[in-house]
């Protein structure tokens, strides 16, 4: 407990210093006037900006020198997110124009210190917390729940995202057709956007009314500014129910909104067989060339049909290796483009997805087209229907995979069907249903899951979530349900929540993911994050505790986990935390952890962890974590860290290292993981990404190098090199070079 008392003492000293009788600094006085109470529900109705229809042509050059820009009244009056009610230090003026096909946005970001703007990345979908930048968030359906984000930084890099569930789900892998140009001068910098209407979804009303919010990040003064204010308990500007309003857009439509994107792939593949390498694919053999096509069609203004034939994911980055120190399954995120787009509509249950502490995802798209070991299974054809109809969210996915014969095993051809329907209620609540089905060519080889979920927000802070699911699998009848109930109250500085969930022994979601099955869980969490309103450095402290109890089918406790967390968060997004965890585990059957056997019995162990992360916007930054203490019937010591090198926005490097040392009664084992990422950007649309990994457990080194050129929006050339070799003697195990070309035709 010594480290806990020391940490509390440090926090107390910081708090005393922040409120010292010597008085605040001049900078604090300037930035921290008398507190302003904000009625957020009312404030958003005061934020209205009007778009102006134009006939003249806008040249996208980041200059805003066309006369039409002078006809629009800009949105201004930004405030600080972390200091509610305090005006933004720098000026912002955002104007809106439109014609029959496009929405144009001109953002003048004033900055008297423009020579010190922070830009760390040039690549597409840059990490927004590391760079100065501006973001436009549009709720074009005006359902106060969904939206699209379009962001850029002073170097002209682009990032776009889909927002759903009122900001709870944020899909940064979505890619839309749009463009932006940026210029920088002594008064600040200017971003000029062009967003085609066919990129958005909106009603067929003559007069459009859209939700809108605008955010800006200024790192050299540690500020996040917004147009429509958002409580600090939410992520900046992602809460669509609190957005302002964009009016003035009339008589527009998306046209036919029909696009076809064919692709072709070719390459060389060598695989080791015994003592020699065998070539299984060659550039010189025309039969080894491959291709397919994706298509998108707007059935209505709010419903979109996506089709794919002979789907290929050659350009997808390799999975990051993980060390499993538990007896449960590891979760690897989806990275394939077709499944990422509009994925939020298929999310189910609290938060809609699989986050920290989550246990069950009834629909997990990695089950389609990937074997349990991660081997790709060819996808023959697929279709997806997503969108809205009145107050309903609709999602329908159908896929067919080929038969896969690896020699040692055979995976039959499978048909997959996933259906999702949500009815939006009140302002930010909904009820929904989900169905998943897998059927193979083998008789009575099928699996189905169906269930309902509900999400309610009452009095803006009380959240209630629940679901119930049932699976049907031949040979697994009875005890085939999963259910969950969760409720919590979330304020700006404190939150409390509790939950109950159960996974019965025969619940079997074969198109989903379960980390821990066959149990009942009871959990509670309390956190207090006091804001240090007089400090220019520290945003908030954190004091939190969590308790979890897991019962087996016999009703006896199998696992009990209790932890205490202490932390500090800075305005520059650096932070530090300490945690103490007390665990009780009852093993009814022996297990293996990293190859070491752990026999049946009762285990009680106390462990500690400490972690720290620096300001990622600096040229040199990093993060580190140390875990130590008792572990089962022995001890564990783990260390992990990342070093970030950003000498300029064209080149970034990240070096990762982790070591896990286990000393149990049955033996000792050490596992090392090493990773290195290098990014070289030639322009916002052309870059090389290299990813190297080494695992001491598999004694393998893997390499994934990708060159990507976007020669026009959503049309790309990829050059990909992969290899895998043994670290024992540097023996090559597998090697592939792949070329992929895609081209989007819009009609």
Phi, psi and omega in degrees: 000355185299318183293330178292317181294323178295318181295318177300321179296319179297315179300320180296318179297319179298316181297317179297318181297322182294331182246028183303147179292350178292345177095159181287159176288168179298322180295322178295320180297320182292327187260351186228068177290186181305138181305143180244119177281127183247128170269095189297324180296327179275324185300325183293331180287344178275348182263097181227132176228147185248131174272145184248129177285140182229159175248337183283159181278135177260123175270122183279098182220002179076016184255334182053044183260000175286144180303332183301329181295334181283347182275349183261136174274119187282157168281135180215210178055055176279151175235170181272136181290314185279347177234082187307132177085349181275127182299150176297143180294319182260157179278151175220131175227119185237118183247153184232129174232162175203156172232202184292337189242334191225152167258131179247136181231126177244120184243114173264107182260096182291142179197108179290348178246044187295342177290347181245026175298149183255118176227120184248345184216149177245348186289161175295145182057044177301156181285113193293332181287346184267356191218150165301149180181167175232150180224137174251124182243118187242123172260081188288339174277345182053042177264002178060028181219320185247166179182177177233138179247133177233115185234158176209168177233176184297349176266355179089010175293154184243147170215140179219154185206158169257139178243135176216172181052040177057041176092352178291331180244127186229106184263092181284355181268356177291140178234127179244166177271111179193173182210161179206145173231147187229141170231152180235135176219188185292339181270354181140221179214158186230135176243132179239116185259149165227116181241110177297141180298332181291347175283336184260169171242134179204167183286174178264019178294148178296315179255118182272139171233117185242148170284147183210136166219157185224133180226151179221141179243126179235102191282330183290348172238012175054052180238145167237118183254153177216157179276302174266121188294145180232135178302148185294343179288348178250157175295145187302118170070010179265355181275096187291336180290348179247016181285161172280200188227137172249122181236176175100348181275123184223151171054055176237161173206167182272001184069209180288334178048055182235124180226143177236131179234090175283160176215159176223141179231149175210165180172185178231133178228128176238134181231137180283131173230104184072237182263002184231158176265137179242133180275119181256349178211139186221146175291338182276354181253114184298331180290345178272354174283147184222165179193173179188191183206143171243148180220150179224132181221130177275101180296319174222184177296338186236001179238130183237135177253124175249136179235146177219139178230129180057053187300139181229142180230038185298331186274358185288138179293147179295153177294146173280127182292148180230153174257123182265109178255019178239178176259016184241174185288149173270150180252123176248129185288155175288138179232358186275132191302314185299322182278339181281325182293131181059023183293334183300330183291339181267355180293149190221138173090186184304126181074347176078355185208198185249101180246190179304130180085352179290155184234333190221131170235108184292332173236115181235108191295342178293347175287348180256119176083009176221135176283175181299331180271359180094005178287130180297137173248120185305134176262122183284307186204154179203159178214147179218130176243122181220153176148205184229149171222109186058239181260019181254136167265132186236133174218129179220126182230131177227131181220151175230130179250156178279165171289136180240123179241109181264004183094307179274338180207162180230130175252119183289164173297140183230147171250132181241140177220128179229129178233137181222132178222129178232137175252116180282134183234153176049218182272315187220032181241163179198160168233152184205175177220153181221140175226132172234147181214134171233126180226128180256178179282354178272138183300134179058029173253092181210165176209135179225142176227136177213149182187179179229152176220163181212147179220123181232137172241121182239136179057027173072344185235336181272120181243135179230126179229143176203158172204162171218136183228151174225142176244149175237118179221131177306131180087357180231080181251149182073154180050045186238039180242156168225141181213156180208143173224130182219139176217150181198158176239125185237118174253184180291331184240344180217155181212147177220139181211159175214156181206156172226132172217153183220136173236112183282161189303324184260011175286124192219086180272093185286347173251023180225195181220133174231122177285312183227117180259174171058059182198168167237139183235138172237131184215150175216146183219138176225134177219144176231120182238077183294133177279134175265087191291342181260003181260137175271350184253314187263125177280309181201158169263170178220132173228118187214155175214151182216144176224136179225138177232129178244126178248143176277182182294339179276001177086356179271148179293127176260326181216140174225125182233129176227133180221159175232131182236137175231137183203172177218138180237131182260161180296332180274013178071010166285161181191168178210151179206157176230145180216142174239131184231126175254125184235137169239130178229134175246115181263117175275340176222148180294153180227176174232132176243113183051042176087350181265128180287141174236113185286169177298155180143181179259137182227135177227123185215149183245129182225161182229156173212150177221138178217155182212145173222142182266179176292114184288348181277350178285161180295330176232125180212185180174181179210151180210153178215141176232131174239136179206161177129195182288151182207112186052239181259022179214220182222160179226142171221121182231144176222136178215151181196159177229136175245123182253126179241120182225074181297330174202174186283354178270339183227126175231146175222139176231127179245123182244141177213138173217143176227130178239117179250118179246131174236099179250172181296337182270355179150186182232141176215148178231132179236129178245137172235131179232133178223148178217130177238138178228132180233122176240115183255124176274330179199175177297351184237012182211122181202161174245132179237122179242136183225120181240139180223146174223136176234125179288340181285320179266348184055045180230145173244127180243146182231134177222109181241128184229129170252132182229125174238117175265099186277344164199163188309126178063021173236121193224156167240127179241136168239120187234132174237127177234140167210158181222127182219155180282138177281351177267091181092003177056041182274126180289129180256324183200144180211140180212141172236126188232137173244130178225132179235128176237151178214126180266124173253117179259137181236000000 
